[in-house]
Amino acid sequence: MIKFTVTSTKGGVGKTTLTANLGALLADMGLRVLLIDADVQPSLSKYFPLAVAKPAAGLTEVIVRGTVTKSCITATLYQNLDIVISDDPEGNLPHWLLNRIDRGFRLRFALQSPAVVEAYDCVLIDTQGAIGPLQDAAVLAADILVSPITPEILSAREFRDGTMELLDRLEPGGALGASLGPMKAVIYRQDRSADARIIASGIREDFIKLKGRAAVLETVVPHAKAYKEAATLRVPVHRHERKRDGPTPSAYTVMHQLAWELIPSLEGVFADLLPRREAQGE
């Protein structure tokens, strides 16, 4: 089982959209995928339709009990794709975690539960933009960190500095038995302007200076309306845009390239459009 945490110290960069679409693609590739919404603002929990109207439990039970049970997991309407929803709209979990000595590793240990290890091939964790104990727990739970970066000069600079602070702050956790996973940055929402290309090149140069602590992936996610359309329709973007005319690659192509780069053993595996599950209690 491989665990990804999609994180950024800056909000509004596309973490939820990336988490949802990558998870849905991997599910259509045949992997058993568990999404975890570790953001008190439950955007990922609402991204895809759920198979039940009212989930029995969610992230609160996972964090407080320190384990994942079947009652914490809700099926989406897409085959192979389940989710632990965010059910903490008042933001109590970060405050609860602050009082725990094991706050940084609580989610990591919870994901070792049989309900996860025996049932899933891949876990993808979405995080909040605000720095705090819940984001730390999600970062320390990952095998690989994935960070979307928008090619805007101020955003890129803030991301670079915030990333360094995040790594500096959490890397000492390795002494406690949880090493920090490698960080893979994804240039996200890049348009076709010369300015965006120059900034993207600068981002790659900046990350070279991180001396191997982070790397920028070759795959670039373009700024295209298909991603917004898919979110509105609540469907995976690779299903929504399989082909595209013009020089910009289709979402189907981009998401496959991203999946293959993150999990090289999947290269050459393509998604099948699996049938949707039936909703219950709606």
C-alpha positions in Angstrom: 0.0 0.0 0.0 1.2 3.5 -0.9 0.1 6.6 0.9 0.1 10.1 -0.7 -0.6 13.3 1.1 -1.5 16.3 -1.1 -0.3 19.3 0.8 0.7 23.0 0.4 1.3 25.8 2.9 -0.7 28.0 0.6 -4.4 27.7 0.1 -6.3 27.8 -3.2 -3.7 25.9 -5.3 -5.9 22.9 -6.3 -5.1 20.3 -3.6 -8.6 18.9 -3.4 -9.1 18.8 -7.2 -5.8 17.0 -7.6 -6.5 14.5 -4.8 -10.0 13.7 -6.1 -9.0 13.3 -9.8 -5.8 11.3 -9.1 -7.7 9.0 -6.7 -10.5 8.4 -9.2 -8.0 7.7 -12.0 -6.2 5.1 -9.9 -9.5 3.5 -9.0 -10.4 3.2 -12.7 -7.0 1.7 -13.3 -8.0 -1.1 -10.9 -6.4 0.0 -7.7 -8.5 0.0 -4.5 -8.3 3.6 -3.4 -9.2 5.3 -0.1 -9.5 9.1 0.0 -9.1 10.8 3.3 -10.4 14.4 3.8 -8.1 15.9 6.4 -9.4 19.4 5.9 -12.0 20.8 8.4 -13.6 22.5 5.3 -15.0 19.3 3.7 -14.4 20.0 0.0 -13.1 16.5 -0.8 -16.0 14.9 1.1 -18.4 16.6 -1.3 -16.4 16.2 -4.5 -17.9 12.9 -5.6 -21.4 11.6 -4.8 -21.5 9.1 -2.0 -23.3 5.8 -2.0 -25.1 6.6 1.3 -26.8 9.8 2.3 -25.5 9.9 5.9 -22.1 8.3 6.6 -21.9 6.7 10.0 -18.5 8.2 11.0 -15.5 9.9 9.5 -12.2 11.6 10.3 -13.2 12.5 13.9 -13.5 8.9 14.9 -10.2 8.0 13.1 -8.2 10.7 14.9 -9.8 10.3 18.4 -9.8 6.5 18.4 -6.5 6.3 16.7 -7.7 3.6 14.3 -9.7 3.2 11.1 -12.8 0.9 11.3 -15.2 0.0 8.5 -17.7 2.4 10.0 -15.4 5.3 9.3 -15.2 4.5 5.5 -17.9 5.5 3.1 -18.2 4.3 -0.5 -18.4 6.8 -3.3 -20.5 6.1 -6.4 -17.4 5.1 -8.2 -16.1 1.6 -8.1 -12.9 1.0 -6.1 -13.1 4.5 -4.6 -14.0 5.0 -0.9 -13.5 8.0 1.4 -13.1 8.9 5.1 -15.2 12.1 5.2 -14.3 15.2 7.1 -17.0 15.6 9.8 -15.5 18.4 12.0 -17.1 21.6 10.6 -16.3 23.5 13.8 -12.6 22.7 13.6 -12.3 20.9 17.0 -9.9 18.2 15.8 -6.8 20.5 15.5 -7.4 21.8 19.0 -7.9 18.2 20.3 -4.6 17.1 18.6 -2.7 20.0 20.2 -3.1 18.3 23.6 -1.7 14.9 22.4 1.9 13.9 22.6 1.4 11.6 19.6 -0.4 14.2 17.6 2.1 14.1 14.7 1.8 10.3 14.2 -1.8 9.6 15.2 -3.0 9.4 11.6 0.1 7.4 10.5 -0.6 4.8 13.1 -4.4 4.7 12.4 -3.7 3.9 8.7 -2.0 0.7 9.8 -5.4 -0.7 10.8 -6.6 -3.9 9.1 -9.5 -2.0 7.6 -7.0 0.0 5.5 -4.0 -2.3 5.0 -6.1 -5.3 4.0 -8.6 -3.5 1.8 -6.7 -0.8 -0.2 -3.7 -0.4 -2.5 -3.5 3.4 -2.3 -4.5 6.1 0.2 -4.7 9.8 -0.8 -5.0 12.4 1.9 -6.2 15.9 1.2 -5.1 18.6 3.7 -6.0 22.1 4.8 -3.9 25.1 3.7 -3.5 26.4 7.3 -0.4 25.2 9.1 -1.3 23.2 12.2 -1.4 19.8 13.9 -3.9 18.2 11.5 -1.8 19.2 8.5 1.3 17.9 10.3 -0.4 14.6 11.0 -1.4 14.2 7.4 2.1 15.0 6.1 3.8 12.6 8.5 1.3 9.8 7.5 2.5 9.9 3.9 5.0 7.8 1.9 5.1 10.5 -0.7 4.1 14.2 -0.5 2.5 15.8 -3.6 2.3 19.6 -3.8 0.6 21.6 -6.6 2.2 24.9 -7.4 0.5 27.5 -9.6 2.9 29.3 -11.9 2.4 32.8 -10.4 5.5 34.5 -9.2 4.3 35.5 -5.7 2.6 32.2 -5.2 5.7 30.3 -6.3 7.9 32.3 -3.9 5.5 31.8 -1.0 5.3 28.1 -1.7 9.1 27.7 -1.9 9.6 29.4 1.4 6.7 27.6 3.1 7.9 24.3 1.8 11.3 24.8 3.3 9.8 25.7 6.6 7.5 22.7 6.5 10.4 20.3 5.8 12.7 21.9 8.4 10.0 21.7 11.1 8.9 18.1 10.5 12.0 16.3 9.4 13.2 16.0 13.0 10.2 13.6 13.4 12.3 10.9 11.8 14.1 10.5 15.1 10.7 9.4 16.6 10.2 6.6 14.0 8.4 8.4 11.2 10.7 9.7 8.4 9.3 12.4 6.2 8.4 11.2 2.7 9.9 12.7 -0.5 8.1 15.8 -1.8 7.0 15.8 -5.5 5.8 19.2 -6.7 3.4 19.5 -9.6 3.1 22.7 -11.7 -0.6 23.2 -11.7 -3.0 25.3 -13.8 -0.3 26.5 -16.2 -1.6 28.5 -19.1 0.1 28.9 -22.5 1.5 32.4 -21.9 5.2 33.1 -22.0 5.1 34.5 -18.5 3.7 31.2 -17.1 6.4 29.2 -18.9 9.1 31.5 -17.5 7.8 31.2 -14.0 7.5 27.4 -14.3 11.1 27.3 -15.4 12.0 29.4 -12.3 10.1 27.0 -10.1 12.2 24.1 -11.4 15.4 26.1 -10.8 14.3 27.0 -7.2 13.6 23.3 -6.4 17.1 22.3 -7.6 18.3 24.4 -4.7 16.4 22.3 -2.2 19.2 19.7 -2.7 17.1 16.6 -3.3 14.6 17.4 -0.5 11.9 18.1 -3.1 11.6 17.6 -6.9 9.3 19.0 -9.6 7.6 16.4 -11.7 7.8 16.6 -15.5 4.0 16.4 -15.8 2.3 19.8 -16.0 -1.4 20.1 -15.4 -2.7 22.9 -17.7 -5.2 25.6 -17.0 -8.2 24.1 -18.7 -12.0 24.5 -18.2 -12.4 20.7 -18.2 -11.2 20.5 -14.6 -13.8 23.0 -13.4 -16.5 21.4 -15.5 -15.7 18.0 -14.1 -15.9 19.3 -10.5 -19.3 20.9 -11.2 -20.6 17.6 -12.7 -18.9 15.7 -9.8 -17.2 13.3 -12.2 -13.5 12.4 -12.6 -11.9 14.7 -15.1 -10.3 11.8 -17.0 -13.9 10.5 -17.7 -15.1 14.0 -18.6 -12.4 14.9 -21.2 -11.0 11.8 -22.9 -9.9 13.7 -26.0 -9.2 17.3 -26.8 -8.4 19.2 -30.0 -5.5 21.6 -30.1 -2.0 21.6 -28.5 -3.1 21.3 -24.9 -3.3 17.6 -23.9 -6.6 16.2 -22.7 -7.3 15.6 -19.0 -7.3 11.9 -19.7 -3.7 12.1 -21.0 -2.4 14.5 -18.3 -3.8 12.5 -15.4 -2.3 9.2 -16.8 1.1 10.9 -17.2 0.9 12.1 -13.6 -0.1 8.7 -12.2 2.7 7.0 -14.2 5.2 9.5 -12.9 4.2 9.1 -9.3 3.8 5.3 -9.5 6.2 4.1 -12.3 5.1 0.5 -12.0 1.7 1.6 -13.4 3.2 3.0 -16.7 1.3 1.6 -19.6 -1.8 0.8 -17.5 -4.9 2.7 -18.7 -8.1 3.4 -16.9 -11.3 1.5 -17.6 -14.5 3.4 -17.1 -16.0 1.2 -14.4 -19.7 1.3 -13.8 -21.0 3.5 -11.0 -22.4 2.0 -7.8 -26.0 2.5 -6.9 -26.8 5.1 -4.2 -28.6 4.1 -1.1 -30.9 6.0 1.2 -31.2 9.0 -1.1 
